[in-house]
Amino acid sequence: MASILIAGARESDKDTVVELVRKIKTLPDFEFVDFDEVVSSDKKLLGELAAVGAFESLTKLKSWGLEPGQKTYGNVSSMVSRFYTLLEARLKEAQAASKNVLVSGYFSFTTQYGHVPLLSKDFLEYFRPDAVIVVESDAAGRFRILDQEHEVFLHDDRKIGEFKELVLQQSVARAYASAFAVMQGGLLKIITVRKGNVKQALKEAVETLTFVFK
């Protein structure tokens, strides 16, 4: 059996790449597992996370239904534990249904206190991905250009904050992906989605899946 984990921030167009991959009929058969679908299968967990609209982007305590000043790590770790229980059950179903499994998800989510790991050593030992694909946006490159050429943008604190947060999220994802690949001895593939050119990212993703899946 072969397995691939594909991860990336929502702003990276990872979901678009995955959606297009699933429509390609010439790829070897595979079972698909999506973190968002796992979350939506649990009403309690969904209710706690839906406010942010993205499972990997939890930047405010109120998104957890908690007030500032509360000791929250226990609540966070409890949610992560419940999510992993659901994920493991779904992975077992997928592995029983197909010899190839593609998992679409995220390595961590963000709180105002820092990044909380979503995937642990237990996930790595159970799922044992043969390849890890990280889908990135070229936003970091555009940000450097905008710094030099667009003075108006420099005064938009919200946009600057969004770009900097995306750069940070992608750096964290690379770090996790590198660690996973080293620990597992698997393939690490970085795919950059450049503005207006999802087709090239799709081509690279298909090539990797074709190489790994049997």
C-alpha positions, 0 to 999 in steps of 0.5 A, a space after each residue: 500500500 502507498 500513501 501520500 499526505 498533501 498539505 498547505 494553507 488554504 491560501 495556497 490553493 491546495 484545495 483547488 489542486 486536490 480537487 483537480 487531481 481527483 478528477 483525473 481518471 488516468 491516475 491509479 485508484 486511490 481512496 481520499 481522506 480530507 481533514 475538513 470532512 473528518 471535522 464535519 463528521 463530528 458536530 461538536 468539533 465542527 461547532 467549535 471550529 467552524 467560526 474561523 472558516 478554516 481548520 488550520 487558521 485559528 488566530 483568536 481565542 474567541 474562535 474556540 468559544 473561550 474568553 481571553 485570560 483563560 487557561 486554554 491549552 487543555 481545551 486545545 489539546 482535547 480538541 486535537 485528541 478528539 480530531 485524531 481519534 476521528 481521523 484514525 478511524 477514517 484512515 482505517 476505512 480508507 486503507 481497507 478500501 484501497 491500496 493507495 490513500 491520499 490525505 489532504 490536510 494541515 500540519 498545525 493550526 495557529 493560536 495567538 500564543 503560537 502554532 499547535 501541532 495537529 499531526 503527531 508522531 502517532 499519526 506518522 507511525 500509523 499512517 506512514 506516508 510514502 510521500 509528503 507534498 507541501 503546496 505553497 503560494 508564491 505570496 511571499 515573493 509577491 510580498 517582497 515585490 509589493 514592499 518595493 513597488 507599491 507604497 499604498 500597500 505598505 500602509 495597509 496593515 491588514 494586508 501586510 499582516 495577512 501576507 506575513 502570517 501566510 509566510 510564517 504558516 508556510 515556513 512552519 509547514 515546511 519544517 513539519 514536512 521535512 521532519 516527517 520525510 526524514 523520520 519516515 524516509 519518504 519523498 518530500 515534494 514542494 509545489 508552488 502555486 504561482 498566480 494564474 498558473 494552477 495547471 503547472 502545480 497540478 502537473 507536478 502533483 500528478 507526476 508525484 502521485 503517479 510515481 508513488 502510487 501503484 
